[in-house]
C-alpha cells in the first residue's frame, strides 16, 4: 500500500477494532435500545456502517471493470459538505435506500460481513499505484466521485460519526437505567 494511504487505512482499522471492543461489552438490551421510536439502535448504526463499506467496495470493483470514465466529475465542494455534516453530526437522511439498516441482522453476522468488506477494501487500496492516487475510485451519492485518499477519509469520518451516535445511545440507555 502506498505511503499516503497506509496511515488512513491503519487508522480506519484501529477505529473498527475499538468499536468492536466497545460493542462486545454491551448487552443485547443495550445494542437494541433506541432513543425514540424512529431512532436507530446501536446495531442499526453498525449495520449502516457495514452496508456503506460493502457498497463502496462493490462500487470500486464494478467501476474498475467499467472504467473511471463512468464516474461523474469530482466535486470538492460537495465532498467538503458531506464531511462537515458528518463531523458536526448534522442529522441527514441516508442518501440511498439500500443504506437504510433493517435492524434484523445479528452482531455476529455484521462482524463477518464487516471483516469481508474490510478485506476487500484493503486489497483494493493495496492495488492503487501512486500514479492513480488522484484518479476517482468510488463515488458518494452526495459527495460525488472520490479518489482513494478521499474514500478512506470519508470512511474514517463516517465511522467516527456513527461511533459518536453509538456513545449517545449508550449514555441514554445508562441514564434510563439510573
Secondary structure, DSSP 8 states (H G I E B T S, - for coil): --HHHHHHHHHHHHHHHHHHHHHHTS-HHHHH--SSTTS--HHHHHHHHHHHHHHHHHHHHHHHHH-GGGS--B-HHHHHHHHHHHHTT-----SSGGGS--S---HHHHHHHHHHHHHHHHHHHHT--GGGTTS--EEETTTEEE-HHHHHHHHHHHHHHHHHHHHHHHHHHHHHH-
